[in-house]
């Protein structure tokens, strides 16, 4: 696992499960082993994916604007998450999941 903490707003890479190979942002820390992740495409902010931390790789980037909105309990739009991930170079997050 990487040396970056799993915290709200952190960009993560999924390395296991149906969503492996995609980038997400942590929208909630559930407990010491689980977080809720979303990317605004496969996983919407309103229905984030519960994911084990051991199946994720933390990246150095933190989406500060998304983080601040979460702590302020303001609404976050899926398009905001998609645009932020795209702006920092994680376009793979926007690709649909490959079937088969």
Buried (B, 14 or more C-beta within 10 A) or exposed (E): EEEBEBEBBBBBBBBEEEBEBBBBBBBEBEEEEBBBBBBBBBBBBEEBBEBEBEBBEBBEBBBEEBBEBBEEEEEBEBEBBBEBBBEEEBEEBBEEEEEE
